[in-house]
Amino acid sequence: MFPRKEYIVRRGIYGISVVLAVGKNGIDDCRAWNCDDPESLAISILTDYASEDIAQENYKEFIDDFICCLPFEKYIIPGDAIRDWLTGKINKGQAVV
C-alpha cells in the first residue's frame, strides 16, 4: 500500500531541510525541499508518503509522535515507521481518512 521511503531531516538556522530517498536496494531516486516549521514538515512528509487528506487529518499527532522527540540537528524518519504508525491508527479505529 505504501512506498518504501526514507526522510532525512536537518534543522538549521535557515529552516528545516528534507531529503527524500526512495529505493529498494540503496537509493534509486532522491528529492529535497525546505520547510519553515514542524507543522509544514509534518504535512509535507505525510502528504508525500500517503495523501493530502491523511496529512491534514493526522499532522498534529505526527508532530507529537515523530518530530518533537527527535534530535535537533539531523535525523531519519523511515517510511516503514510511518506505515506502521498509520496502520496502528487504523487498527485502533482512529481517524486516518
N, C-alpha and C positions, 0 to 999 in steps of 0.2 A: 504494500500500500504506500509506504513512504520511501523516498530515495535514500541512498547511502551518502551522507554528507558529514562534513566536519567544519565547524565555525571557529576560526582563530580570531580572538578578540584582543585588541590592545587599547588601553586607555592612556591618553596623553594630554598634554597641555592644550592641544588644539581639538580635542574631542575624542570620540571613540571610533576606531577603525576596525572593520570586519573583513576577513579574507575567508571566502567560502572555497573549500577544497572538496571536489567531487571525484570519486573513483572507486573502482573495485579492487585493483591492485596498485596502490600508490595513488598519485593524483593524476587524473585524466583531464580535469578541467579546473580552472581557478577563476574567481571573480572577486572584486573588492568594492567596498563602499564605506562611507562615513556616516556616523550618527551623532546627534547632539547630546543625547541624554539616555538614561536607562529605558524610558518609555519607547523612544524611537528605535532603540536597539532591540528590545523585545518584540515590537511589532514587525520590524524588518526581518528578523530571524524566523518568527512564526509564519509570516506571510510567505517567505521563500520556502520554508520547509513544508508547510501544509496549505494554507489558503488565507486570504484576507479576512474572511468571516471567522475562522478559527483564531487568527491573531487578535482581532478586535474583542472577541469574547474571553480570551484567556491571557492576555498580555500582563495584567496586574499580578496574577498568580505566578506567571513565568518569571517576572522580576523577583518576587519573593523566593521562589524555589531554585532559581538558577543564578541570576545576575547579582543580587545583593550578597550572596555568600561566596563569591569567587574572588580571587586575588585582584588587586588593583591594576597591576601593570599588564600582565598577559595571561590569558587562559584559553582553553579549548573546550568548546561545547560539542560533544559528539552527537551526530544526528540520531544514533541509536538511543541516547539518553532522552532526547526529545520525543522520539517514538514511544519509548517506554512510559514517559510521563503522560503523554496524551492517551495512550492505551489504558493506563491506570485510572485516569479521569473517566474514561468511557466505562470501564468495568465498575467503577464506584457510582455510576449514574449521574456524574456531574456534567454540567453543560460543556460540550466541546464544539458543537454546531457542525 
